[in-house]
Amino acid sequence: MRHFGHISPSVRKDLFHQEPAEFTGASPARILAAALGATLYSPATRPALAADIRKQAGRGVVSMVLCLEDSISDADVVGAEENLVRQFAALDADGTDEAEHPLLFIRVRTPEQIPDLVGRLGGTARHLAGFVLPKFTESRGTAFLDAVAGAEAASGLARLYAMPVLETPDLLHLETRSEALAGISRTVNAHRERVLALRLGVTDFCSAYGLRRTPDMTAYDVQIVAGVIADVVNVLSRADGTGFTVTGPVWEYFRSQQRLFKPQLRRSPFLEEGVEELRTALIEHDLDGLLREIELDRANGLLGKTCIHPAHVTPVHALSVVSHEEFSDAQDILRPERGGGGVLRSSYTNKMNEVKPHRAWAERTMLRAEVFGVAKEEVGFVDLLTAGLQV
């Protein structure tokens, strides 16, 4: 699979200076963590889940979570588990190869579900990339991670990954946050080879204070949430080799509401491309707020995003592509002859590139360039978004 693999090779050639690389579930963890992109959540109760998975793959989705937790009622859990077994069998029966569908994760409720589900899936578990672990804390986390390791060993699968979700009140409450983060850090570091990425449960954070952000606001406008995100990145996503990929929070909206603030999308990029009607459609579906939040995610050290609607996938991926300017700066900073440091003017002659302080940024940029590609010099976000939406 590859990002933008759902668009034609000729269109990709016109858009990309460096096309996104192909990857599979067997690719190195650092590649998979960076490549998760817009991870689309789907309730495990959906009766045509196998068909949905194939359909979303055709729309550019490369990672999905099949949810047995908050997206379904308590009474539906048993039926949802049975449905997952049927749907994985359906994927297997039509000859679908793992590389032909997104990376698939199951979001469970308890550690005990993990070996039980893998056992019930049998050979069809080869389609499974791993598990999403809810309400992850130090005390709960070890049992979850041990269950994933045990299920992998018992099934003979090459690798089952884990994606803990950080969403509990002790992370939000100031008096317990430091110890909660330290405990999570101890737990995930003890299982580093298994933890693919950490996910943020911002809806649960808001719930602890009876809050809900509007479509006019990003997670970073809710200061109590922004503070938690900053601390999670501070402790768990450092660029010194100890950090993990932390993914962006869910955007809850996908239909127009009554607006209080002006749209956040500038008109000029869309006028220049002659697609102002696309700007209008994005605003009508409350996606201008999503676009701003995606940019703020990356500015705050997050990569990828939890998504609950297919309409959110292409914007996340379009804004994840490395611009030609970013790529040029990163290349200049990482040139072997620059190993001693120093300052140089960017090739675009509009900024200073300081080799040592900007090195970690450049390395992360080159990893993103590998999985999402590098746009041609004249290609911008609007071009990428339009191409992705036209499929």
Disulfide bonds with the S-S distance in Angstrom:
none
